[in-house]
Amino acid sequence: MKSADDTAVAILGWLAGEPELLSRFLALTGTDPASLRKAIGEPGFMGGLVAFLMDHEPTLIAFCTATETAPEEVVRAHQAFSGPANFEDI
């Protein structure tokens, strides 16, 4: 089982090979390519990487297929960064 950080780094590595998705991620987060190295390791950025996949199932499936990562690993990482969902607040 990968750690949440390992999963987030794997997502970033995969996105690096997917220019259109990487551009979309950068645009959505307001991050520029030059600041990526500084952002790695920051919980908010790492959580944002995982949330990016969680918010779009086709992208999640593409990542999981390409990296042979179980979707459950991404879900665990998402929970680690964002905490458990509290549906009572909805």
Secondary structure, DSSP 4 states (H G I P E B T S, - for coil): ---HHHHHHHHHHHHHT-HHHHHHHHHHHT--GGGHHHHTT-HHHHHHHHHHHHT-HHHHHHHHHHHT--HHHHHHHHHHHH----GGG-
